[in-house]
Amino acid sequence: MIGPKGPYRQLLPGLSQDAEANAVFNVADILRELGMADTPANRLQIGQALQDMIQQVHPTAEVRFTLPGNPEWRRRA
């Protein structure tokens, strides 16, 4: 995966690290790895669980969500 802060290095299915050592999660890949259907409800559930876990470990971390196919994240970098 290549992006504005890439190249990315895959650490686990659904988890990569960008060139600045930021964690980048792919919820669709996480769902596939867990054997769960890729539905809006499951994406929301996994996304919320990830956000909650990240906030517990690092309360000041910025968590951004981007919808599939939305190139907006590229302009934020």
TORVEX-390124 format. One record per residue: residue number from 1; x, y, z of N, C-alpha, C in turn. Coordinates in steps of 0.001 Angstrom, whole numbers, plus 524288, in hexadecimal, padded with zeros to 5 digits. Each point is the difference from the previous one (the first is absolute). Last residue first. Layout:
@seq:NUM&nxx:X&nyy:Y&nzz:Z&caxx:X&cayy:Y&cazz:Z&cxx:X&cyy:Y&czz:Z
...
REM end
This chain:
@seq:77&nxx:7F473&nyy:83959&nzz:81173&caxx:80569&cayy:7FEE4&cazz:80175&cxx:8038C&cyy:804B6&czz:7FF38
@seq:76&nxx:7ED69&nyy:7FE5E&nzz:7FB58&caxx:8011B&cayy:801A7&cazz:8055E&cxx:805C0&cyy:7FF92&czz:80160
@seq:75&nxx:7F81F&nyy:7FA3F&nzz:7EF9D&caxx:800A0&cayy:805A6&cazz:8001C&cxx:80162&cyy:80203&czz:80573
@seq:74&nxx:7FC64&nyy:7EDF9&nzz:7FCD6&caxx:804B6&cayy:80160&cazz:7FD1F&cxx:8010F&cyy:805DB&czz:8003D
@seq:73&nxx:7F085&nyy:7F891&nzz:8071C&caxx:8048A&cayy:7FF28&cazz:80369&cxx:80504&cyy:8017D&czz:7FD4A
@seq:72&nxx:7EFB1&nyy:80046&nzz:7F694&caxx:800E0&cayy:80480&cazz:80365&cxx:804CF&cyy:7FF55&czz:80370
@seq:71&nxx:7F70B&nyy:7F45E&nzz:7F285&caxx:80581&cayy:80191&cazz:7FFB4&cxx:8015F&cyy:80482&czz:803AC
@seq:70&nxx:7F189&nyy:7EF83&nzz:7FF8D&caxx:8003C&cayy:805A2&cazz:800E6&cxx:805B6&cyy:801AF&czz:80005
@seq:69&nxx:7F9F9&nyy:7EDE8&nzz:7FE93&caxx:7FF88&cayy:802E7&cazz:7FB1F&cxx:8003D&cyy:805DE&czz:80098
@seq:68&nxx:7FA8E&nyy:7F5B5&nzz:810C1&caxx:8028D&cayy:7FD9B&cazz:7FB79&cxx:7FF1D&cyy:80353&czz:7FB1C
@seq:67&nxx:7FFEE&nyy:80A07&nzz:81233&caxx:7FCBB&cayy:7FC34&cazz:7FD4F&cxx:802E8&cyy:7FDB3&czz:7FB55
@seq:66&nxx:80874&nyy:80765&nzz:81239&caxx:7FF15&cayy:80171&cazz:7FA96&cxx:7FCC5&cyy:7FBBB&czz:7FD74
@seq:65&nxx:80705&nyy:80809&nzz:81447&caxx:7FD3A&cayy:7FBFF&cazz:7FD00&cxx:7FF0E&cyy:80217&czz:7FA93
@seq:64&nxx:80E19&nyy:803F7&nzz:81147&caxx:7FCF4&cayy:801DD&cazz:7FB86&cxx:7FD79&cyy:7FB5C&czz:7FD55
@seq:63&nxx:809F4&nyy:8064D&nzz:8133C&caxx:7FDE5&cayy:7FB99&cazz:7FD14&cxx:7FC8A&cyy:80239&czz:7FBB7
@seq:62&nxx:8103D&nyy:80667&nzz:80E27&caxx:7FC06&cayy:801A3&cazz:7FC43&cxx:7FE5E&cyy:7FB36&czz:7FCDA
@seq:61&nxx:8082A&nyy:80137&nzz:8146A&caxx:800A7&cayy:7FE5B&cazz:7FA8A&cxx:7FB87&cyy:80200&czz:7FCA6
@seq:60&nxx:802E3&nyy:8016F&nzz:81333&caxx:80069&cayy:8049D&cazz:7FCA3&cxx:800AF&cyy:7FEA1&czz:7FA39
@seq:59&nxx:7FE93&nyy:7F2DB&nzz:80E16&caxx:7FB64&cayy:80367&cazz:80002&cxx:8004C&cyy:804B8&czz:7FC67
@seq:58&nxx:80847&nyy:7EC89&nzz:80120&caxx:80242&cayy:80519&cazz:7FEA8&cxx:7FB89&cyy:803F9&czz:7FF75
@seq:57&nxx:7FC45&nyy:7EEBA&nzz:805DD&caxx:805B0&cayy:7FFB8&cazz:80049&cxx:80279&cyy:8055F&czz:7FF3F
@seq:56&nxx:7EDA8&nyy:7FE2F&nzz:7FEC4&caxx:80182&cayy:7FE0F&cazz:8052C&cxx:805E5&cyy:8000F&czz:800B0
@seq:55&nxx:7F8A3&nyy:80460&nzz:7EF8C&caxx:7FF4B&cayy:80435&cazz:803C7&cxx:80173&cyy:7FE3E&czz:80589
@seq:54&nxx:8001C&nyy:7F37B&nzz:7F25A&caxx:80429&cayy:803DC&cazz:7FF31&cxx:7FFAA&cyy:8044D&czz:80416
@seq:53&nxx:7F2A3&nyy:7F36E&nzz:7FFC3&caxx:804EC&cayy:7FDB6&cazz:801BE&cxx:80483&cyy:803DF&czz:7FF7D
@seq:52&nxx:7EF60&nyy:80523&nzz:7F994&caxx:7FFE3&cayy:7FF70&cazz:805B4&cxx:8052F&cyy:7FDD7&czz:80214
@seq:51&nxx:7FDA2&nyy:800F7&nzz:7EDB5&caxx:8007B&cayy:80538&cazz:8024B&cxx:8002D&cyy:7FFAC&czz:805F6
@seq:50&nxx:7FCD6&nyy:7F069&nzz:7F6D9&caxx:8055F&cayy:801D5&cazz:7FF36&cxx:800DB&cyy:8054F&czz:80293
@seq:49&nxx:7EEED&nyy:7F96E&nzz:80000&caxx:80355&cayy:7FCE9&cazz:80384&cxx:805B5&cyy:801AB&czz:7FF82
@seq:48&nxx:7F3E2&nyy:80778&nzz:7F472&caxx:7FF3A&cayy:80200&cazz:80548&cxx:8036C&cyy:7FD14&czz:803E5
@seq:47&nxx:8000C&nyy:7FA0D&nzz:7EEA3&caxx:8024D&cayy:80539&cazz:8004F&cxx:7FF8B&cyy:80250&czz:80575
@seq:46&nxx:7F79E&nyy:7F008&nzz:7FC6B&caxx:805A8&cayy:7FF54&cazz:8003A&cxx:802B5&cyy:80546&czz:8007B
@seq:45&nxx:7EDA5&nyy:80065&nzz:7FE0B&caxx:80169&cayy:7FD36&cazz:804D1&cxx:805E8&cyy:7FF80&czz:80089
@seq:44&nxx:7F936&nyy:8071B&nzz:7F064&caxx:7FF52&cayy:80397&cazz:80460&cxx:801B6&cyy:7FD75&czz:8051E
@seq:43&nxx:7FFD3&nyy:7F582&nzz:7F11B&caxx:80423&cayy:803F1&cazz:7FF83&cxx:7FFC2&cyy:803D1&czz:80497
@seq:42&nxx:7F27F&nyy:7F3C3&nzz:7FE95&caxx:804DC&cayy:7FD97&cazz:801D9&cxx:80496&cyy:803C0&czz:7FF90
@seq:41&nxx:7EFC0&nyy:805AE&nzz:7F97A&caxx:7FF99&cayy:7FF39&cazz:805AF&cxx:8050C&cyy:7FD9A&czz:8022E
@seq:40&nxx:7FE4A&nyy:8023A&nzz:7ED7D&caxx:80098&cayy:804F7&cazz:802C9&cxx:7FFDE&cyy:7FF63&czz:805EE
@seq:39&nxx:806CB&nyy:7EF91&nzz:7F5A1&caxx:7FB24&cayy:802FF&cazz:7FFEB&cxx:800E8&cyy:80537&czz:802C1
@seq:38&nxx:80A17&nyy:7EDBB&nzz:7FA5D&caxx:80157&cayy:80588&cazz:7FF6B&cxx:7FAF2&cyy:80317&czz:7FF32
@seq:37&nxx:80305&nyy:7ED34&nzz:80ACD&caxx:7FDFB&cayy:80272&cazz:7FB3B&cxx:80172&cyy:805C9&czz:7FFF8
@seq:36&nxx:80C2C&nyy:7F20F&nzz:80A4C&caxx:7FB0F&cayy:802D6&cazz:80094&cxx:7FE68&cyy:8025B&czz:7FAC4
@seq:35&nxx:81031&nyy:7F661&nzz:805F1&caxx:7FBD8&cayy:7FCD0&cazz:7FDBD&cxx:7FAA7&cyy:80275&czz:80082
@seq:34&nxx:811B5&nyy:806AD&nzz:804CC&caxx:7FCB4&cayy:7FDF0&cazz:8042E&cxx:7FBA4&cyy:7FC75&czz:7FDF9
@seq:33&nxx:80B73&nyy:808A6&nzz:7F41F&caxx:80350&cayy:7FCC2&cazz:80358&cxx:7FCD7&cyy:7FD6F&czz:80463
@seq:32&nxx:7F784&nyy:80C37&nzz:7F514&caxx:80143&cayy:7FB46&cazz:7FD02&cxx:80338&cyy:7FC3D&czz:80360
@seq:31&nxx:7FC95&nyy:81089&nzz:8070F&caxx:7FB36&cayy:7FCD5&cazz:7FFC2&cxx:80107&cyy:7FADA&czz:7FD31
@seq:30&nxx:80D99&nyy:80C1C&nzz:80010&caxx:7FF3C&cayy:7FDD0&cazz:80545&cxx:7FB28&cyy:7FC8A&czz:8001B
@seq:29&nxx:80387&nyy:80980&nzz:7F0A9&caxx:803BB&cayy:7FBB0&cazz:800A4&cxx:7FF6A&cyy:7FD60&czz:80551
@seq:28&nxx:7F5E0&nyy:80EF5&nzz:7FCC3&caxx:7FE4A&cayy:7FBC6&cazz:7FC87&cxx:8039C&cyy:7FB44&czz:8007D
@seq:27&nxx:8046C&nyy:80F8F&nzz:80902&caxx:7FBC6&cayy:7FD18&cazz:8028E&cxx:7FE15&cyy:7FB8A&czz:7FC8F
@seq:26&nxx:81291&nyy:8096D&nzz:801E1&caxx:7FC5D&cayy:7FF21&cazz:7FBBB&cxx:7FBBE&cyy:7FC7A&czz:8022B
@seq:25&nxx:80F8E&nyy:80DF1&nzz:808B0&caxx:7FCB2&cayy:7FB5E&cazz:80034&cxx:7FC88&cyy:7FFC9&czz:7FB2D
@seq:24&nxx:812EB&nyy:80925&nzz:80720&caxx:7FBE2&cayy:80092&cazz:7FC1D&cxx:7FCFB&cyy:7FADB&czz:7FFEC
@seq:23&nxx:80F2D&nyy:80B63&nzz:80CB2&caxx:7FD01&cayy:7FB44&cazz:7FEEF&cxx:7FBA7&cyy:8014C&czz:7FC26
@seq:22&nxx:812E0&nyy:80A46&nzz:80145&caxx:7FA89&cayy:80022&cazz:8019D&cxx:7FD6F&cyy:7FACF&czz:7FEAF
@seq:21&nxx:81243&nyy:8061E&nzz:7FC30&caxx:7FEF7&cayy:7FC42&cazz:8043B&cxx:7FA79&cyy:80071&czz:80238
@seq:20&nxx:80769&nyy:808AB&nzz:7F082&caxx:800C7&cayy:802FD&cazz:804D7&cxx:7FEC5&cyy:7FCBF&czz:804D2
@seq:19&nxx:7FDC1&nyy:7F967&nzz:7EE9F&caxx:8057B&cayy:801B1&cazz:8003A&cxx:8013B&cyy:8031A&czz:804E7
@seq:18&nxx:7F00B&nyy:7F29C&nzz:80188&caxx:801AB&cayy:8038A&cazz:7FBDE&cxx:8059E&cyy:801BF&czz:800E9
@seq:17&nxx:7F54A&nyy:7ED9C&nzz:804E3&caxx:802B6&cayy:80475&cazz:80250&cxx:801C0&cyy:8037E&czz:7FB82
@seq:16&nxx:7EF91&nyy:7F0A3&nzz:80349&caxx:804D7&cayy:8018F&cazz:7FD65&cxx:80256&cyy:80494&czz:802EA
@seq:15&nxx:7EFC5&nyy:7F031&nzz:80142&caxx:8032B&cayy:803D4&cazz:802D4&cxx:80512&cyy:800F4&czz:7FD11
@seq:14&nxx:7F2F3&nyy:7F376&nzz:7FA5A&caxx:7FCCD&cayy:8045B&cazz:801D1&cxx:802F7&cyy:80428&czz:802FB
@seq:13&nxx:808C9&nyy:7EDF1&nzz:7FF31&caxx:7FB8F&cayy:8010B&cazz:7FC99&cxx:7FC8F&cyy:8045B&czz:80259
@seq:12&nxx:81327&nyy:801F1&nzz:80585&caxx:7FC3F&cayy:7FBB6&cazz:800A9&cxx:7FBAD&cyy:800E2&czz:7FC05
@seq:11&nxx:80EA2&nyy:80A7F&nzz:7FE54&caxx:801B1&cayy:7FD6C&cazz:804C9&cxx:7FCD5&cyy:7FB11&czz:80102
@seq:10&nxx:80599&nyy:80CA9&nzz:7EE5B&caxx:7FBFB&cayy:7FCF3&cazz:802A1&cxx:8025F&cyy:7FD33&czz:804AD
@seq:9&nxx:80593&nyy:81263&nzz:7F6BE&caxx:80215&cayy:7FACD&cazz:80122&cxx:7FBD3&cyy:7FD0F&czz:802FE
@seq:8&nxx:800A1&nyy:8118C&nzz:7F1BC&caxx:7FE2B&cayy:7FD85&cazz:804C8&cxx:80275&cyy:7FAA2&czz:8008B
@seq:7&nxx:80777&nyy:8125F&nzz:7F5DD&caxx:7FD45&cayy:7FB0B&cazz:7FF92&cxx:7FE81&cyy:7FDD1&czz:8055B
@seq:6&nxx:7FA5F&nyy:81072&nzz:7FEF4&caxx:80200&cayy:7FACC&cazz:7FEE6&cxx:805A1&cyy:80044&czz:7FE4A
@seq:5&nxx:7F26C&nyy:80D28&nzz:80440&caxx:80426&cayy:7FF48&cazz:803DF&cxx:8025F&cyy:7FA96&czz:7FF68
@seq:4&nxx:7F2AA&nyy:80543&nzz:7F46A&caxx:802D4&cayy:804E7&cazz:800C5&cxx:80469&cyy:7FFA0&czz:803F2
@seq:3&nxx:7FB39&nyy:7EE16&nzz:7F724&caxx:7FCAA&cayy:80484&cazz:80108&cxx:8034D&cyy:804C0&czz:8010B
@seq:2&nxx:7FF6F&nyy:7E98D&nzz:7FA6B&caxx:802FC&cayy:804E1&cazz:7FFAB&cxx:7FC37&cyy:8047D&czz:800DC
@seq:1&nxx:801B3&nyy:7E996&nzz:802DE&caxx:7FCAA&cayy:80490&cazz:80000&cxx:80386&cyy:804D1&czz:80000
REM end
